[in-house]
Structure formats: C-alpha cells, structure tokens
C-alpha cells in the first residue's frame, strides 16, 4: 500500500511517500478496526509532531496524521463500539491515537471510529476530528459559554474557527469572527458570524464598538484564540468581566500585560482535546453527531492534495495567509468512493 513515513524529525522534506509498504497483516486485536482510508485531514499539530516539537513524540518511523475517513475493511473479534459493520462509511478521530492517517489502510481501536453521516462526503468526514472536537471542548466544556453570550473567534476562517462558529450559533451565542484576508472574511460571514473584522487592522475596544455598530458593547464573554502569539495582548483590551480566553493555537512566544486580567477577573486557559475524559469524548461525539444530522454543522474544505503532495499541504497549513477551511489529503477520488456524498 501507499503510505507516508517520517523516519527523522524535521521539515516537510522528511515526509517520504512509500509505494510498497506492507499492508497491516495478521489478525486484529479484540477491539481493533481495519479501515481503508479515502481522505485524511491535515492539521497544524501534524507539523509540530513532525518537527519533534510537540508534547507527543512518536516512536520513529511513524505515519503522520490524526483525522481520516473511509470504509471498514475488517473488525476485531470483540468490538466495544456496537453497530459497526464491514463496508460502513466512517470517520476516524485521535481519541487514543495520534498518527497513522496518511496511508491507504489504518488500524485503530473502535473508540476512534465513528459512523459518517450519510449527508457528508469522505472529505468532510476527514475534516471533523481535531477541528470539531477541539472547538466543542474549548467553547462548551471548558469556557462553558452560554446562549446570548458574545463570542469572538480569532482565525475564524480556518477549520477550527469554522467549527467554532457553527457550534456557537447552534447554542444561540452572538458570534464575531476575525480573518486575515478578504476571502476569509467573506467565508466567516457565509458560515454565520454576525460581524467580522480583519485581525491585522482592529485591536482595540473602541474600534470594536465601530465594527459591531454597538455603542453599548462591553467586551467579549469568550474568545477562541487560534493565533495567540499574534493576538493575545490585543484580546486583553476587548474583554468584559468574567471573560474566558481559550488558547487553541500558538506558533511562538507572546508578551502580555497580566494587569489587564485583574479588574475583569478574566481567565486564560489552554485547550488540548486529547486530555478529554471518556465521558467528555462521549458527550462531544453525541452532540456533534446530532449537529451533523441536523445539518447545523458542516465542514468546509479549502484544498485537496494528492498523497504524494503531503509536503505541500504541511507547508501551506503553516505558511499560507488567509485560511479558508480544511486541508485534505486525497487517497481515493470522491467519485470513486462507494456511497460517496457531496
């Protein structure tokens, strides 16, 4: 089978396409599922792991990638998740797994394997894992955001940002989104944000009143921060009493004035979806599954890359300006996949 291998940590050049890697062989363990991968998601965390700069350091060599979608090829003898069948359309998350998606076949424990809603394509399925579970954890479980609260989503045109907009809207929150390009701003509006602004241009409380057209604006209740190294100090100038700033993404150091947290008694909290408890994983899965079924949640795809171009995808997710959804690796053309939905 074709698979991407990382044999040493480093830049995108260490991603090696192997065309004749042996298929996963032998019998499956009691709770394992063999999946034929049609699409795989690319996330910023994949690049940090590849560089050896993440808290999770895989044993070399490893196959990169967390999120995938495809069909079940085989099941272990005692699958814990009920209802799974051979040939089922599924998506795969990283509940107890941090790699393996960038290959034509993947073995995973059944807790990571979730039926794919018939209204979603395999590409959309591969866009669910890290973005939607992270956004839900940040917004609902950790920030405990409530209906009618005002939420700012920085970097809202990326995959986590889009998921956060949709989840916040489904809970009845007032949503404001930022992006760094005109195309990104339009996408954020299309997804459902009530107001948008370019985070490269607006950084103050007074300017935010202008953006929102609301002279009574008192600051944000919750901020979902995808670019904390760029925006965190600015965020502290736009919060109200009891605000919660959730750090979802960071690509460098940042200097802030902690005094700005004191009077509003605001909080800054990191978000790591892999620390979720079993109960939290199950809660998130139920809520998200219902959201996809009701069509209030809908992954948006930016670009797709052939597997051999994974290096370009890893470069683009870090270097490209103005994200517009999820980056996907394509192992099987969507039109060739069985029971595909668009």
Protein Blocks (a to p, Z undefined) as FASTA:
>chain_A
ZZdddfbgcdfklpccdfkbccdedjddfkbccdddfbdcddfklmmmmnopafbdcddd
ddedjbdcdddfbdcfbdfbghiaghiacdddfklacbhjlcfbdcddfklpccddfkbc
fklmmmmmmmmmmmmmmmmmmnopaehiacddehklbmklmmmmmmmmmnopacddddfb
fklmmmmmmnopabdcdfklgccfklmmmmnopakbgbjfbdcdfblmlmmmmmmmmcce
hiacddfbdcbdcdddfklmmmnopacddddfklpcfklmmmmmmmmmmmmmnopaccdd
fbdcdfklmmmmmmmmmmpghiabjadddfbdfklpghiaZZ
